[in-house]
């Protein structure tokens, strides 16, 4: 399935740019824009295919989990560094709060946790307001849980849409917006976190932004 879906699409993405690189027959500006539209939509479709396949693997329990001790500080610093180009493009401010002991650690699959946090950071950036802020923090609770939070100053989510946050293919009314997305990321994030023995949720209010949180088992004795 993966091969059959990706092969023709990769061909489209590979050959489309060549149309604009023919010195003997250059495209007009109008046709260049059309080629760019093909590329942009092709990349969006490829991303959608990748996420649908991810969701399918998770639902069929074919996603292996390697649960180990993960440094929360190192994980957050890595995800923030990866997200900085998005932050700079959106012209918003990202802050990482001091969250206590350097050896704060949780039990998780490193690759899957990174995927979840990058998705939450991407959403916090994309759905923010002009000159908005994103704040990342983490803390150990007394009940043996580590909570990582990503707060934004965006428009927030209505009570009506809160219950649909983690439904696949539901963009909560933003289907016609100019913000790219597939509506699958949060659904995948929830399934991955649940597979690691954790929990995920959000506190949000219209006009006051959103705070998404991830909870995972803490490493005992740290």
Number of C-alpha atoms within 10 A of each C-alpha: 6 9 7 8 12 15 11 11 15 14 10 15 19 11 11 18 15 10 14 18 11 10 8 6 9 12 16 10 10 8 13 15 13 14 18 14 13 16 18 13 12 17 16 15 15 17 14 18 17 15 18 18 14 17 21 14 13 16 13 9 12 10 15 11 15 13 15 13 17 19 17 24 19 14 16 19 13 13 18 20 10 13 17 17 11 14 21 12 9 17 15 19 15 21 13 15 10 12 15 12 12 12 13 21 26 24 23 26 19 16 11 21 21 16 15 22 22 20 18 22 26 18 19 26 28 17 19 21 17 11 10 18 20 22 17 22 19 22 19 22 12 8 8 15 20 23 21 20 22 22 24 27 22 25 16 19 19 13 11 9 13 16 9 13 17 21 16 16 16 17 19 15 8 13 14 8 9 7 10 11 17 18 20 19 25 23 18 25 24 19 19 25 20 14 19 20 13 19 18 21 16 16 13 20 16 12 12 13 22 23 22 20 20 23 23 23 21 24 20 11 7 12
